[in-house]
Amino acid sequence: MNTNVDPSSPSLLLQAAAAAAGHQQFAAGALSCGATPSGNLADITWRALHVLARVDVVACEDTRVSGALLAHYGLRKPLLAVHAHNEQAATAPMLAHLARGEAVALVTDAGTPAISDPGARVVAAAVGAGVRVVPVPGASSVVAALSAAGDLRGEGWRFVGFLPSKSAERAARLQALLDEGTSFALFEAPHRIEALAAELAARGDARRVTLARELTKQFETIVTMPAAGLPPWLAADAQRRRGEFVVVVHAAEPAAPEAPQPLPTAALKALVILQRELPLKQAVALAAEITGAPRNALYAEALKRQP
């Protein structure tokens, strides 16, 4: 393993990470899928930091972003760019490192690889080649937003990621999600957040929405309101339209139960007569057969009239 720790690094931090996570066995030629902070550098885990210190190569979405992250912790590592535009081509060099018995960490700019970020093809290729893939969990903007949203009524939720960019596909996908009635979480970019808010207001104005902006960063903002209130809230301050967004659309409110319809007069009259002469269940069954009135409603009415 290549430890390559910068002499000027915050060695106490790296020593603490090694003390916390060093007991784990690190197999040669393994691929570690590591979650990186979604904004706040303090959200890195001891284990992720220790893995980054031990690996020989870091496969990353943007070498500038990951280089800055490593430098912050006093680490220098060879970087291999693996992003949305070269993922297929970058797989072969990464597998070559692994075939030589080197340890590789796969990271993205923020969050977990292969979850609405590059990495899925790389991981699939590694698995297909018989490489051990080790997940290193950490910060998640989606889970953070859901934890602050509340009121999801324990009915489960769907993670959507980004909606399609084409307007027709986007509208159809959003409508399908709203029609399901359950909670769902999606990502949105600043240049499309107003359009999404307008669509939610038009299609699901009765739903509550939690808008989480710049999670874990200095200007983090989390608000919950009816969907109809989103467009004016965004329009009120240009700052509210900046940054990266996680949008949680809460489950639809359950439909109010329909008020029971009153029994027709003829059904009530038949029930009263029959109930005087017959046991309750017989009277109800016969009244339902004669009048066509609902048996449950007749039974409830008969109970009220029991002496």
SULFENHU-V734387 format. One record per backbone hydrogen bond with DSSP energy under -1.0 kcal/mol. CO is the residue of the C=O (numbers start at 1). NH is the residue of the N-H. E is the energy in kcal/mol with one decimal. If there is no record, write none. Layout:
# SULFENHU-V734387
co: <CO;CO>
nh: <NH;NH>
e: <E;E>
This chain:
# SULFENHU-V734387
co: <4;6;9;10;10;11;12;13;14;15;16;17;18;21;30;31;32;33;36;40;41;45;46;47;48;49;50;51;57;58;59;60;62;63;64;65;66;67;68;70;71;74;78;80;83;83;86;90;91;92;93;94;95;96;97;98;101;103;103;104;105;106;111;112;118;119;120;121;122;123;124;125;126;127;132;134;136;140;141;142;143;144;146;152;158;161;166;167;168;169;170;171;172;173;174;175;176;181;183;184;185;186;188;189;192;193;194;195;196;197;198;199;200;204;207;208;209;210;211;212;213;214;217;221;223;225;226;227;229;230;231;232;234;237;238;239;244;245;246;247;248;249;264;265;266;267;268;269;270;271;272;274;279;280;281;282;283;284;285;286;287;288;294;295;296;297;298;299;300;301;303>
nh: <76;9;11;13;14;15;16;17;18;19;20;21;22;24;104;134;106;136;111;43;44;49;50;51;52;53;54;55;105;80;107;82;66;67;68;69;70;71;72;75;74;6;58;60;86;87;90;94;95;96;97;98;99;100;102;101;29;56;57;32;59;34;36;115;114;123;124;125;126;127;128;129;131;130;31;33;35;144;145;146;147;148;150;155;185;187;170;171;172;173;174;175;176;177;178;179;180;252;158;249;160;247;245;192;196;197;198;199;200;201;202;203;204;207;227;250;225;248;223;246;221;217;220;213;211;209;229;230;233;234;235;236;237;240;241;242;214;188;212;186;210;184;268;269;270;271;272;273;274;275;276;278;283;284;285;286;287;288;289;290;291;292;298;299;300;301;302;303;304;305;306>
e: <-1.5;-2.2;-2.4;-1.1;-1.5;-2.8;-2.3;-2.2;-2.3;-2.4;-2.0;-2.5;-2.3;-1.6;-2.2;-3.1;-3.4;-3.0;-2.0;-2.4;-1.2;-2.2;-2.4;-2.6;-2.4;-1.7;-1.3;-2.2;-2.4;-2.4;-2.8;-3.5;-2.6;-2.1;-1.9;-2.0;-2.7;-2.4;-1.9;-2.8;-1.7;-2.6;-2.5;-2.5;-1.2;-1.2;-2.8;-1.6;-2.6;-1.9;-1.8;-1.9;-2.5;-1.3;-2.0;-1.9;-1.1;-2.1;-1.6;-2.9;-3.0;-2.1;-2.0;-1.5;-2.2;-2.7;-2.4;-2.4;-2.3;-2.7;-2.4;-1.5;-2.8;-1.6;-2.8;-2.4;-2.6;-2.3;-2.3;-2.5;-2.3;-1.2;-1.4;-1.4;-2.8;-2.0;-2.8;-2.6;-2.1;-2.5;-2.5;-2.3;-2.2;-2.1;-2.4;-2.4;-1.2;-2.7;-1.8;-3.0;-3.1;-3.1;-2.1;-1.6;-2.2;-2.4;-2.3;-2.3;-2.7;-2.3;-2.0;-2.5;-2.6;-2.1;-2.9;-2.8;-2.3;-2.9;-2.1;-2.5;-2.3;-1.9;-1.5;-3.4;-2.8;-3.1;-2.0;-1.5;-1.7;-2.5;-2.3;-1.2;-1.0;-1.4;-1.6;-1.5;-2.4;-2.0;-2.8;-2.4;-3.1;-1.9;-2.1;-2.5;-2.3;-2.3;-2.5;-2.0;-2.6;-2.8;-1.2;-2.4;-2.8;-2.5;-2.4;-2.6;-2.4;-2.4;-1.9;-2.5;-2.6;-2.1;-2.2;-2.7;-2.4;-2.1;-2.5;-2.3;-1.5;-1.2;-1.1>
